[in-house]
Amino acid sequence: MLIIIDNTLTAIDHTRSSKEELHLFCELLFTIGVDIIELSVEIYEKMEYLPDMGKYYLHVNSIDALEKYPGFHGYTCRHAVLEDRVIPEIQINDPRELMKLKQLREYKELRIVGLDGILCHPFEKILKDMMKMLPCSSIHFCPENHYHCASALAVLWLTNYGNKVTSSFAGHKNNAATEEVIMSMRISVRRKPNSNLTVLPKLSQLYEKFSGRTIGSKKPILGKNIFQVESGIHADGINKNPATYEAYDPKWVGQKSELVIGKHSGSKAIHLKLMELQIPLPDEAEISKILKKVKVISSNNRSSLSDAEFAKIVREVLANEGSKIHC
């Protein structure tokens, strides 16, 4: 069984969020396909109690906290603690450090953090060696993201080597991005195909409030503009068969495809946008003039045009041509 652990709430201690918002955040994480949520002590105390839905880990600094905070599915700790309920975290930044794992063979479970640069090395051998050094341990892999490939490493681990990864929503802790791992596994091996990803916009909204960070408009899975299409060829292709350019249906993640007009647009895109806005189609000569003006204005603005800006251009061009239009 493949297990995805989300540790976002171990790194957002000083949030102004309410108890209800934290509970909702956890509920939505389980909804998208997370198996276990890891909390910090501060966040747990703010939540006051664990929701009925799902399993939880608590990140502690010492085993003394186990008696103070009972009832968790497991506990994680940055120190090598030989206690069955505790999953110690071991930081390994360089493949040459793997040798120290031989000293940890007696651990039932172990989280390995780091190793984000192994794609620059013979990574298949490195991951196999890691498993050989811990033959009796259940390994939780938590790749870091200094080289911007943590999500790829997490998916590689789940599809070829182990069954547990630790990630964070939007890659918050410099880890693999939870939503990217979930989507990749859904597409590649149909993991939890019925999980509801349409709640991702709400999750993003809560995350931005908790963290004080803004999710980039082009961020994979979460970005608000990732389904915007400007190129005429792409626009025509998506109009005929969305699967040509979209790896998954935008509706899966609570979004939709959007045709935007800009400097990369062609006459086909102009046609499609006119029909979308229910503007009567002018002749080809007028469309060429509209396209020319679109390219000039969008290049000067260094951005695509809003529907209102596009409609204004259409009115101006057709007014000069003596045509009448209502848009």
Residue, then its C-alpha position, 0 to 999 in steps of 0.5 A: m500500500l502506498i502511503i503519502i504523509d503530509n508534514t505541512l503543519t509541522a512548519i506553520d506554527h505561528t499561524r493566526s488560523s482558527k481551530e476550525e480552519l485547521h480542522l478543515f485544512c486536515e479534512l481537505l488534505f485527506t479528501i485529496g488523498v493524503d494518508i497521514i497528516e503530521l502535526s507540530v505540538e503547537i498546531y495540535e494544541k491549537m486544534e485542541y483535539l484530533p478530528d475523527m477523520g484520518k491518521y496523525y503523526l506528532h512531531v516531537n523533540s523528545i520521547d517525554a512528549l509521548e506520554k503527554y500527547p497520547g493517541f497518535h498513530g505515530y511520532t516523529c523526531r529529529h533524534a535517533v530514538l530507539e522507541d517503537r512508536v517513534i520514527p527518527e529522521i535522519q538527514i543525508n545530503d550527500p550519497r557518501e553519507l549513506m554508510k551511516l545508515k548501517q548503524l541504524r539497522e535495528y530501527k523498525e521505521l526510519r525517515i530519510v530526509g534530503l538526497d535531493g541531488i541524487l539525480c546528478h548521480p547513479f540514483e537507481k544504485i543509490l536508492k537500491d543501496m539505501m534499501k539494502m542497508l536497512p533490510c528490516s526497516s520501513i523507510h519513509f523517504c522525504p526528498e528535499n527540493h534544492y534542485h527542484c526535483a523533490s516531487a520527481l524523486a518522491v514519485l520515483w521512490l513510490t513507483n520503483y522502490g518503497n511505499k512511503v513518502t513525506s511531502s508538504f502542500a505546495g512544497h512548503k517545507n522545501n519538500a516534494a509538493t503533496e499535490e504533485v505527488i498525488m496527481s502523478m500517482r493518480i495518472s501513472v498508477r491510478r492511486k486513489p482515482n476517486s479522491n476529490l481534487t476539486v477542493l484544491p482551490k480551497l486548500s490553496q486559499l487556506y494554505e496562503k492564509f496559514s503561511g503568508r505565502t502566495i501560490g504562483s499563478k503558474k505553479p503546477i496543479l495549483g496555479k490559477n493560470i495553468f490552464q490558460v492557452e494563448s497560442g493559436i495552435h494550442a487553442d485549436g488543438i484543445n478545442k478539438n481534443p483537450a487530451t492533446y495538450e492537457a495531461y488531465d481534465p482541469k475539472w479534476v482540480g476545480q479549474k477550467s481551460e481558458l483561452v487568452i489572447g496575446k502576442h502568441s495568438g493566431s487568427k484561429a485563437i481570435h476566431l475562438k475568442l470571438m465565438e466565446l464572447q458571442i461577437p459576430l465574426p467579421d471577415e478575414a481582413e478585419i480579423s487580420k487587423i484585430l490580430k495585428k493590434v492585439k500583438v502590438i498592445s499585448s507586446n507593449n503591455r507584456s501580458s495577455l489581454s483581458d476579455a474586456e481589453f480584447a472586446k475594446i480592440v474589436r470595437e475600435v478596429l471594426a469602427n475604423e472599418g465602418s462595421k457595426i458590432h455590439c460587444 
